[in-house]
Amino acid sequence: MNPNRFSLALLACTYMSAIGADLDASRTFHATFDQGPDAQFAKGDARLHTRVEKEAKAGLHTDGATVWKDSGGLTGGALQFTKRNAPWLFYQAASNVPYAKSEWAGTVSCWLKLDPETDLEPGYCDPILLTTRAWNDGAFFIDFDKEGDPRDFRLGAFPDLTVWNPEKKEVPEAQRPLFSVANPPFSNDRWTHVAFTWERFNNEDKNAVASFYLNGHLQGSITGWQQQFTWKEDEESRLYIGLNYIGLFDELSCYDRALTNEEIASLYHQHQSSQPKLPAATIRGEGPGWRALGEADFVNVNCAADTWTWRDGFAACTGNPVGVIRSKQPIRNCEIVAEWRHLQSGGNSGIFLWASPASIRQLEEGKGRLPHGIEVQVLDHGYTEQYERNHQKKADWFTTHGDVFPTGPATMTPFPPVAPNGKRSFPSKNVSKGVGEWNHYYIRAINGEVRLWVNGEEVSGGTGCDPAEGYLCLESEGAPVEFRHLRIRELP
C-alpha cells in the first residue's frame, strides 16, 4: 500500500473512532429491533407501547397490522408497517429524549425503506412524531406530504400553539415552521437514513435551529421562530413511530445534543456495508433541462486571449496564465457533466462552483489569480511525484482522484474521508485515469451541497457550502488540459 494512503486511512480511522466514542456518550435511546421491538438501550422506559382505544398498553398489539421481523433489517430485525390505519406505536419520551426548559438540544435518527409513491396510501404519513399534545403544539415530526408524485418529505418543528398560532387560524403551509425536501431519495430496494437535530430551543428568542438530514447530508434548516416547547410535568411526552406509515423501520436512536454534520454522516456511513452496492453509472447529461456548454456560455476573467480555444464543444486550455473563465450569470443549483484529460504529467486544473462575484471582480482588477468558492479538483497523478520532489515532503494534504474543497474565505463541511486540515473531502475511491486519458465528472451542486462522481462512482463532496450561489468557472493552472462534452442542467 502507498504509505501516504496508509497514513490517511489511519487518520480517518482515528477520526471516526473519536466520533463513535462521542456518539456513544451522548446516546440516550437505541432500538436496533434485532431482538424484538423493545429498545436495547434506554435511559427511560425501553418498552414499545401500543395506543389501544386511547390507552397505552406495553408491547405490540396491532392485530398483525405492524409486525416485528427477525430479519430484513440493516443488521438483523426491523419493524414492518403494513396498514395505514394501524394502532399507533410509541416509546415513552421521558429521559429517552431528555427535555430542558432552556438551551434545549437533541437529535433523533432512524432508517426507512419504502417507495412512497407505490407503498403509501393517500394522506399525510408521519414516520416519527415527538410531542406531549398534538402535531402542531410543541412537536417535532417527519412526514410525507399527503399528495404529489413524488411526495415531499418534511421536517416540522412546531412550538407551543399559543406561541406560533395563538389565534388558531388556518395558516398556509408555506408560513409554518416546516422544511420540505422535494424528490427525496427513498426506495424499497435500499434503506434511507433520516435524522433531525435541534438546538437553542426554549430560550425565548428566535435563534433556535432545527436541521434536517437525509443519507448523511444536510438538506436544510428551520430558523427564525421562537421555539418554545412547554412540556409540562403532568403531561406524557411520547415518541410515536410509523403513524399511517407503510414500509420498513429500523435503528431508532436519540441523543441529548444536536449532533454535528460529521457525526450525522458517520451514522449514515456505518451501515453502508450492509446496503446493496449501487452499480457504477455514467450520467451523460441527456434529457429534459440539459444543455451543452460552449464558448458563448463563458466570459474571460483573467486569462490571455489565446488561453482557451473552442471547437464544436471541445475546449483546449494552454494553462497560461493561471486564471479562470466564468459563466455569464451566477448559478445556484445545478448538475454538471464534464470530461477532461491532462496532456502532460502533473497537470493541474479545476472546476469552480459558486465562485463569489466579489472575488471575480478582484480578479478582473488584477488582484489574485483564482476565485473564492468550491473547487472540484482536476489533477493528474504525476502532480504527487512533482510535489514530493520539489518540496521534499510527503504529499498528504491532497489526492489526484477528485478532491472537493473551499477556496479563500469560502467554507464547506467535507464528506469523509477528510484531509488532515479538515477542509478537503478526499475521494473514497481511487478511480481517476492518468495523463492522456479521458475522465468523466458528474457534479451535483444543490442547496449548498456538492457531490462528485468520477468515472461513474461517487467519491467525494461536502455540505453547508458558503457561498451556495455564484459563477461556474473553468481553471487554467500552468499546464495544458482539455475539456469536452460539457453539459449543465440548472435546477430550482
Buried (B, 14 or more C-beta within 10 A) or exposed (E): EEEBEEBBEEBBEEBBEEBBEBBEEBBBBBBBBBEBBBBEBBBBBBBBBBBEEEEBEEBBBBEEBBEBBEEEBBBBBBBBBBBBEBBBBBBBBBBBBBBEEEEBBBBBBBBBBBBBEEBBEEEBBBBBBBBBBEBBBBBBBBBBBEEEEBBBBBBBBBBBBEBBBEEEEEEEEEEBBBBBBEEBEBEEEEBBBBBBBBBBBBBEEEBBBBBBBBBBBBBBBBBEBBBBBBBEEEEEBBBBBBBBBBBBBBBBBBBBBBBBBBBBBBBBBBBBEEEEEEEEEEBEBEEEEBEEBBEEBBBBBBBEEEBBEBEEBBBBBBBBEBBBBBBEEBBBBBBBBBBBBBBBBBBBBBBBBBBBBEBBEBBEEEEBBBBBBBBBBBBBBBBBEBBBEEEEEEBBBBBBBBBBBBBBEBEBBBBBBBBEEEBBBBBBBBBBBEBEEEBBBBBBBBBBBBBBBBBEBBBBBBBBBBBBBBBBBBBBBBBBBBBBBBBBBBBE
